[in-house]
Amino acid sequence: MAISVLLVASTPEPDRTVAAAARLCYSDASAGDLVGKMKGEDISRFIDHLRGSGHLSPFEHAVFTFAVDGISRVCTHQLVRHRLASYSQQSQRYVEMKDPEAVVPPSISSNPAAREIFDRKIRESHEAYKDMIAAGIPREDARYILPHGWMTKIVVTMNARELHHFFSMRLCRRAQWEIRCLAREMLAIVRDKAPCLFSLAGPDCVVRGRCFENRPCGSPFSNVDEVLSE
Ligand SMILES: Cc1cc2nc3c(=O)[nH]c(=O)nc-3n(C[C@H](O)[C@H](O)[C@H](O)COP(=O)(O)OP(=O)(O)OC[C@H]3O[C@@H](n4cnc5c(N)ncnc54)[C@H](O)[C@@H]3O)c2cc1C
């Protein structure tokens, strides 16, 4: 099963909401009036101004909830390191792992010998898990035998400010392929939903024009489209 990323909920008009919240700081009108009154060009101008000046707190008013299926626990372990987000993950204590399901890294799927080893070990670990459950071991303990690449499901909610931070770290070529794949899917979705907020998003080479890593990848992206088409 390939990774699946669905936007299940979001702030209804994210660009307008963020721009109106920012505009309120400089206006004696009510925020409610501003939300309705702001025109398209005002919205994009305000958001560009916020991004350019680094005044990103209004970005926190736009929130996005994604349902993610078909990723590994390796990937969700990296994902949940991002603390300014909310998560709900399928529990291996409460849900029995009925089938042997793991994410296969491309380096392994493209190597027949490695693939054979991988599939065999996934199958064997699952058989051991099932045998332990049959012997009365609770699911929460039997799961210790399951590998790190086991497939999982997670719901994640991030606001637009945290999404920008997440994209800057996880769309960099130095991040691992699976979380980059997840980040790309999320960026494509939010760009569609909030084009002004995410017109410029991604690693520092794209957003800030240069890399700040101690060990740069040596192959910087030139724009967001290149990041998305990887
Ligand atoms: C390429 C790559 C390699 C990595 N390798 C490793 C590794 O080898 N080992 C490892 O352990 N991790 C590793 N990480 C994970 C990394 O160190 C971060 O834990 C993860 O990317 C989350 O980043 P963050 O803390 O900036 O983000 P978030 O938790 O999303 O926080 C966003 C920002 O909020 C602020 N913030 C959040 N919480 C606090 C706080 N408690 N106090 C002060 N400020 C806060 C910070 O400014 C932070 O940047 C790696 C990440 C990447 C992208």
The ligand as a MOL file (V3000), in Angstrom:
LIG
                    3D

  0  0  0     0  0            999 V3000
M  V30 BEGIN CTAB
M  V30 COUNTS 53 58 0 0 0
M  V30 BEGIN ATOM
M  V30 1 C 17.7270 15.6740 8.4140 0
M  V30 2 C 17.3420 15.4860 9.8410 0
M  V30 3 C 18.0970 14.6600 10.6560 0
M  V30 4 C 17.7510 14.4560 12.0040 0
M  V30 5 N 18.5210 13.6410 12.7700 0
M  V30 6 C 18.1980 13.4620 14.0670 0
M  V30 7 C 18.9850 12.6190 14.9200 0
M  V30 8 O 19.9760 12.0290 14.4900 0
M  V30 9 N 18.5940 12.4680 16.2060 0
M  V30 10 C 17.5260 13.1260 16.7390 0
M  V30 11 O 17.2410 12.9630 17.9280 0
M  V30 12 N 16.7620 13.9220 15.9710 0
M  V30 13 C 17.0630 14.1170 14.6670 0
M  V30 14 N 16.2800 14.9250 13.8890 0
M  V30 15 C 15.0850 15.5420 14.4880 0
M  V30 16 C 15.3260 17.0190 14.8580 0
M  V30 17 O 16.4130 17.1490 15.7440 0
M  V30 18 C 14.0830 17.6290 15.4880 0
M  V30 19 O 13.7610 16.9480 16.6820 0
M  V30 20 C 12.8630 17.5400 14.5990 0
M  V30 21 O 13.1840 17.8650 13.2770 0
M  V30 22 C 11.8050 18.5170 15.1150 0
M  V30 23 O 12.2850 19.8240 14.9130 0
M  V30 24 P 11.9830 21.0310 15.8850 0
M  V30 25 O 12.3090 20.6850 17.2860 0
M  V30 26 O 12.6210 22.2590 15.3180 0
M  V30 27 O 10.4340 21.1860 15.5820 0
M  V30 28 P 9.1180 21.3690 16.4300 0
M  V30 29 O 9.0130 20.4620 17.5870 0
M  V30 30 O 8.0890 21.2640 15.3850 0
M  V30 31 O 9.2160 22.8230 17.0040 0
M  V30 32 C 9.1530 23.9820 16.1720 0
M  V30 33 C 9.9710 25.0660 16.8000 0
M  V30 34 O 9.3380 25.4540 18.0290 0
M  V30 35 C 10.3420 25.7760 18.9850 0
M  V30 36 N 10.2220 24.8460 20.1110 0
M  V30 37 C 9.4710 23.6990 20.1530 0
M  V30 38 N 9.5720 23.1210 21.3660 0
M  V30 39 C 10.4200 23.8800 22.0780 0
M  V30 40 C 10.9370 23.8050 23.4100 0
M  V30 41 N 10.6320 22.8160 24.2380 0
M  V30 42 N 11.7810 24.7580 23.8180 0
M  V30 43 C 12.1230 25.7760 23.0070 0
M  V30 44 N 11.6910 25.9310 21.7370 0
M  V30 45 C 10.8340 24.9910 21.2870 0
M  V30 46 C 11.6820 25.6470 18.2810 0
M  V30 47 O 12.0330 26.8890 17.7290 0
M  V30 48 C 11.3910 24.6670 17.1740 0
M  V30 49 O 12.2810 24.7680 16.0760 0
M  V30 50 C 16.5990 15.1280 12.5380 0
M  V30 51 C 15.8390 15.9570 11.7200 0
M  V30 52 C 16.1750 16.1360 10.3930 0
M  V30 53 C 15.3310 17.0450 9.5240 0
M  V30 END ATOM
M  V30 BEGIN BOND
M  V30 1 1 1 2
M  V30 2 1 2 3
M  V30 3 2 2 52
M  V30 4 2 3 4
M  V30 5 1 4 5
M  V30 6 1 4 50
M  V30 7 2 5 6
M  V30 8 1 6 7
M  V30 9 1 6 13
M  V30 10 2 7 8
M  V30 11 1 7 9
M  V30 12 1 9 10
M  V30 13 2 10 11
M  V30 14 1 10 12
M  V30 15 2 12 13
M  V30 16 1 13 14
M  V30 17 1 14 15
M  V30 18 1 14 50
M  V30 19 1 15 16
M  V30 20 1 16 17
M  V30 21 1 16 18
M  V30 22 1 18 19
M  V30 23 1 18 20
M  V30 24 1 20 21
M  V30 25 1 20 22
M  V30 26 1 22 23
M  V30 27 1 23 24
M  V30 28 2 24 25
M  V30 29 1 24 26
M  V30 30 1 24 27
M  V30 31 1 27 28
M  V30 32 2 28 29
M  V30 33 1 28 30
M  V30 34 1 28 31
M  V30 35 1 31 32
M  V30 36 1 32 33
M  V30 37 1 33 34
M  V30 38 1 33 48
M  V30 39 1 34 35
M  V30 40 1 35 36
M  V30 41 1 35 46
M  V30 42 1 36 37
M  V30 43 1 36 45
M  V30 44 2 37 38
M  V30 45 1 38 39
M  V30 46 1 39 40
M  V30 47 2 39 45
M  V30 48 1 40 41
M  V30 49 2 40 42
M  V30 50 1 42 43
M  V30 51 2 43 44
M  V30 52 1 44 45
M  V30 53 1 46 47
M  V30 54 1 46 48
M  V30 55 1 48 49
M  V30 56 2 50 51
M  V30 57 1 51 52
M  V30 58 1 52 53
M  V30 END BOND
M  V30 END CTAB
M  END
